Amino acid sequence: IGIYDYIDDNMPDWAKPTIQKLTDKGYLKGDENGKLGLTENLMRILVINDRAGIYGE
């Protein structure tokens, strides 16, 4: 299982807009080193919630 710590080229393109949105809003914050520690399954859930409008615009 891959862990995605940063919004970079390693993160799947389908997840980047949602993860960027959630970090911009302060809903997602990294650890003391700024690492997000996201799994693909967690990102999938966050994207589904985002598409459902849970996080607003």
C-alpha positions in Angstrom: 0.0 0.0 0.0 1.4 3.3 -1.0 1.4 6.3 1.3 1.1 9.8 -0.2 2.8 12.4 1.9 2.7 15.4 -0.5 0.7 16.8 -3.3 3.3 16.0 -6.0 3.9 13.9 -9.1 3.6 10.7 -7.0 0.0 11.4 -6.0 -2.6 10.2 -8.5 -4.0 13.0 -10.7 -7.6 12.1 -9.8 -6.9 12.9 -6.2 -4.9 16.1 -6.4 -7.7 18.6 -6.8 -9.6 17.3 -3.8 -6.5 16.9 -1.6 -5.4 20.5 -2.6 -8.9 21.8 -1.7 -8.9 20.1 1.7 -5.4 21.4 2.6 -6.3 24.9 1.4 -9.4 24.9 3.6 -7.3 23.5 6.5 -9.3 20.3 6.7 -6.2 18.2 6.0 -2.9 19.0 7.7 0.3 17.1 7.7 2.2 15.9 10.7 5.0 18.0 12.3 7.0 17.4 9.1 4.2 18.3 6.8 3.6 14.8 5.6 0.0 13.9 4.9 0.3 10.1 5.2 -2.7 9.4 2.9 -3.5 6.0 1.5 -5.2 5.5 -1.8 -8.3 4.2 -0.1 -8.6 7.3 2.1 -8.0 9.5 -0.9 -10.8 7.7 -2.8 -13.2 8.3 0.1 -12.3 12.0 0.3 -12.8 12.3 -3.5 -16.2 10.6 -3.3 -17.2 13.0 -0.4 -16.0 16.0 -2.4 -18.0 14.9 -5.5 -21.0 14.6 -3.2 -20.5 18.3 -2.2 -19.6 17.6 1.4 -16.7 20.0 1.4 -18.3 22.9 -0.4 -16.8 24.7 -3.4 
